[in-house]
Amino acid sequence: MDFSDISTRGLVLLGCGKMGSAMLEGWLKGGLAPGAVWVIDPNPSDWLKATGVHLNSDLPAAPAVVLVAVKPQMMGAALPQLAAMGGGDTLFVTVAAGTTMATYEQVLGAATPLVRAMPNTPAAIGRGITAICGNAAARPADLDLAEGLLRAVGQVVRLEGEHQMDAVTAVSGSGPAYVFHLIEALAGAGEAEGLPPDLALHLARATVAGAGALAEASADTPAQLRINVTSPGGTTAAALAVLMDPETGFPALLRRAVKAAADRGRELGK
C-alpha cells in the first residue's frame, strides 16, 4: 500500500499485543519505515524493542492514523490520552472488541474520522479476515486507508454499518474458537473409537486444516464439496445423518452458539 501520508505524519499504535504485533510486522515488511511508527505499550516485547519504532515516547501532534489495539477493559484509561488528536484529520482505527463507535466519539468528538474493525486470531499468521465500518465522519479515503493497513494480516470486508458488527464478531471474530473445539471434539471421538490420542489429534488437526484450505481454494460451494465426499449409503452419509439432524445437529447447534455470542456482544456494547 501507499504509506506516503503515514511516512510524513506518522502512525500511532496504541497497544502492541498479539494483534498489534501482527499488524506492525506486516506494515514493516510492506515497506513502512520504523521511524514513522509510534507505539504505546506498557509491557513491550523484546521483538518490539528491536524494531526501531518510537516506543513510549512523545507522540506527533497530528498523526495520519491512530490504531487502537488495547483490550476493551483497558480502553477507559488508554483512550483519554489521545483525545487531543480527535476532531481533526487524524483517522482513528480500532480493533478492540465490544467498544462501540459512540464510545470513541464521546472521548474524541463526533467529527473524528473513525473506522471500527473486527479481525480474528488467524491474523497472527497473515490468514485473518477483518470486517470494517466507518462513522459519519469517515470518508471513502479513510476506509481505503484502514483497509490497506488491515490487509497486512489477511482479508478485509466492508459492512453496511455498525449494526452488523455483533453478528460478524459471533461468526468470524469468535469463529476460530469453534473450529479449534471441533478439532478437539473430532480427536476425542477418534480416541473413543480406539485411536491413540496423538494419532487422533494429528488426524483431526490435518483434516480440519486441509478441508478449510480446500473450501477456500475450490470454486465449488461448501455444500457441493460435502456432496462430493458423500457416497450414498456410505460411512460419510451415516455420520452426516447425525450431524445434519435439524434438531440436534450442527445447524441448530451453531445457530444457538452464534446467537449467544452476538447477544453477549450487544450486552458488552451497552
Order of alpha helices (4+ residues) and beta strands (2+ residues): alpha-beta-alpha-beta-alpha-beta-beta-alpha-beta-alpha-beta-beta-alpha-beta-alpha-alpha-alpha-alpha-alpha-alpha
